[in-house]
């Protein structure tokens, strides 16, 4: 019987994001009952963030909205974005985890993007819509995402979020080591 209950508010209703949080937290706290709820939380940035800074800000804004408007043990948000780096365009996500006292920011790995995809994004399209058009899929952002399509399903949006969340949780697991 699981005696510990952990309530988490995720700053999105996207099932991929909610499942990633549930997966990460279940691995981090196998003895706990995880209550993971998705809520609409505004990012305050463009639908398709085009820089690292904008992407990080979107995730932070979502977490801070959840902290103000909901009661939970942890608040989590993810924001996917793109940027054009010196080695080419890529997509990635920022993740933010907070409790009532501290916040941890993490980031996923980069997925290189084809030029045709990046040009469509620069023209104002959103990554999920571009990928749906190119791969003849529907609502891929709530499934495997561009990551799943471009890696032939070996990695998925959910698996990358789960990894980034697990790493970003380290300051909560070892708080004394992270104190300044």
C-alpha positions as CSV (number, residue, x, y, z in Angstrom):
1,X,0.0,0.0,0.0
2,X,1.3,3.4,-1.0
3,X,1.2,5.7,2.0
4,X,2.7,8.9,0.5
5,X,0.5,11.1,-1.7
6,X,2.1,13.7,-4.0
7,X,-0.1,16.2,-5.8
8,X,1.4,17.7,-9.0
9,X,-0.1,20.4,-11.2
10,X,1.1,20.4,-14.8
11,X,0.8,23.7,-16.6
12,X,-0.8,22.0,-19.6
13,X,-3.6,19.7,-20.5
14,X,-1.6,18.0,-23.2
15,X,-1.6,14.3,-22.4
16,X,2.0,13.8,-23.5
17,X,3.2,16.4,-21.0
18,X,1.0,15.0,-18.2
19,X,2.2,11.4,-18.8
20,X,5.8,12.6,-18.9
21,X,5.4,14.2,-15.5
22,X,3.6,11.1,-14.1
23,X,6.3,8.8,-15.5
24,X,9.2,10.8,-14.1
25,X,7.6,11.2,-10.7
26,X,6.6,7.6,-10.4
27,X,10.2,6.6,-11.1
28,X,11.5,9.2,-8.6
29,X,8.9,8.2,-5.9
30,X,8.0,4.6,-6.5
31,X,6.5,4.3,-3.0
32,X,4.1,7.3,-3.6
33,X,0.7,7.6,-5.1
34,X,1.1,10.3,-7.7
35,X,-1.9,12.6,-8.3
36,X,-0.9,14.4,-11.5
37,X,-3.4,17.0,-12.9
38,X,-3.1,19.1,-16.0
39,X,-4.3,22.7,-16.0
40,X,-4.4,25.4,-18.7
41,X,-1.6,27.8,-17.9
42,X,-0.7,30.6,-20.2
43,X,2.9,30.7,-21.4
44,X,2.9,34.4,-22.2
45,X,5.0,33.7,-25.3
46,X,4.3,32.9,-28.9
47,X,2.5,29.7,-29.8
48,X,5.8,28.6,-31.4
49,X,8.7,30.0,-29.4
50,X,11.7,30.8,-31.7
51,X,14.5,31.3,-29.2
52,X,15.9,29.5,-26.2
53,X,15.1,32.6,-24.0
54,X,11.5,32.7,-25.2
55,X,11.1,29.0,-24.6
56,X,12.5,29.1,-21.1
57,X,10.3,32.1,-20.2
58,X,7.2,30.2,-21.4
59,X,7.9,27.3,-19.1
60,X,8.7,29.6,-16.2
61,X,5.5,31.6,-16.8
62,X,3.4,28.4,-16.8
63,X,4.8,27.2,-13.5
64,X,4.4,30.6,-11.8
65,X,0.8,30.8,-13.0
66,X,0.2,27.3,-11.4
67,X,1.9,28.3,-8.2
68,X,-0.4,31.3,-7.8
69,X,-3.7,29.6,-8.8
70,X,-3.5,26.0,-7.5
71,X,-2.4,24.1,-4.4
72,X,0.0,21.2,-4.9
73,X,3.2,19.7,-3.7
74,X,4.9,20.4,-7.1
75,X,4.2,22.5,-10.1
76,X,5.7,21.4,-13.5
77,X,5.7,23.0,-16.9
78,X,7.3,22.2,-20.2
79,X,7.7,24.5,-23.2
80,X,8.9,23.3,-26.6
81,X,10.7,25.7,-28.8
82,X,13.2,26.1,-31.6
83,X,16.3,28.1,-32.3
84,X,18.9,28.5,-35.0
85,X,22.2,27.6,-33.5
86,X,25.7,27.9,-35.1
87,X,25.4,24.3,-36.2
88,X,21.8,24.6,-37.6
89,X,18.2,24.8,-36.4
90,X,16.9,22.5,-33.7
91,X,14.0,21.9,-31.4
92,X,14.2,21.3,-27.7
93,X,12.1,21.9,-24.5
94,X,12.6,23.7,-21.3
95,X,11.2,22.1,-18.2
96,X,10.5,23.9,-14.9
97,X,9.7,22.2,-11.6
98,X,8.8,24.1,-8.5
99,X,7.4,23.6,-5.0
100,X,6.4,26.4,-2.6
101,X,10.0,27.3,-1.9
102,X,12.3,26.7,-4.9
103,X,12.3,26.3,-8.7
104,X,14.6,24.2,-10.9
105,X,15.0,24.8,-14.6
106,X,16.1,22.0,-17.0
107,X,16.4,21.5,-20.7
108,X,16.1,18.6,-23.1
109,X,18.6,17.7,-25.7
110,X,18.4,19.2,-29.2
111,X,16.7,17.5,-32.2
112,X,18.2,18.9,-35.4
113,X,15.5,20.2,-37.7
114,X,15.5,20.0,-41.5
115,X,15.8,23.4,-43.2
116,X,12.3,23.0,-44.8
117,X,10.8,22.7,-41.3
118,X,12.7,25.6,-39.9
119,X,11.7,27.9,-42.8
120,X,8.0,27.0,-42.2
121,X,8.4,27.9,-38.6
122,X,10.1,31.3,-39.5
123,X,7.0,31.9,-41.7
124,X,4.8,31.7,-38.6
125,X,3.7,28.0,-38.6
126,X,3.8,25.8,-35.4
127,X,6.1,22.8,-35.4
128,X,3.3,20.3,-34.8
129,X,1.3,21.6,-37.8
130,X,4.4,21.5,-40.1
131,X,5.2,17.9,-39.0
132,X,1.5,16.8,-39.5
133,X,1.7,18.2,-43.1
134,X,5.0,16.7,-44.0
135,X,4.3,13.3,-42.5
136,X,0.6,13.1,-43.2
137,X,-0.2,12.8,-39.5
138,X,-2.9,14.4,-37.3
139,X,-2.2,16.2,-34.0
140,X,1.3,14.7,-33.7
141,X,2.2,17.1,-30.8
142,X,-0.2,15.2,-28.6
143,X,1.5,11.9,-29.6
144,X,5.2,11.2,-30.4
145,X,5.9,14.7,-31.7
146,X,8.5,15.8,-34.2
147,X,10.9,13.8,-32.2
148,X,9.0,10.5,-32.8
149,X,8.7,11.2,-36.5
150,X,12.3,12.2,-37.1
151,X,13.7,9.3,-35.0
152,X,11.3,6.7,-36.5
153,X,9.8,6.3,-33.0
154,X,13.0,5.4,-31.2
155,X,12.6,8.6,-29.1
156,X,9.3,10.5,-28.5
157,X,8.3,13.8,-27.1
158,X,7.2,12.1,-23.9
159,X,10.5,10.2,-23.5
160,X,12.5,13.4,-23.9
161,X,10.3,15.3,-21.4
162,X,10.6,12.4,-18.9
163,X,14.4,12.5,-19.1
164,X,14.6,16.3,-18.8
165,X,12.2,16.3,-15.9
166,X,14.1,13.6,-14.1
167,X,17.3,15.5,-14.4
168,X,15.7,18.8,-13.3
169,X,14.4,17.2,-10.2
170,X,17.9,16.6,-8.8
171,X,17.9,19.8,-6.6
172,X,14.8,18.5,-4.9
173,X,16.3,15.1,-4.2
174,X,19.5,16.5,-2.8
175,X,18.5,20.0,-1.6
176,X,21.4,20.5,0.8
177,X,23.9,20.1,-2.0
178,X,22.2,22.8,-4.1
179,X,22.0,25.4,-1.3
180,X,24.1,28.5,-1.9
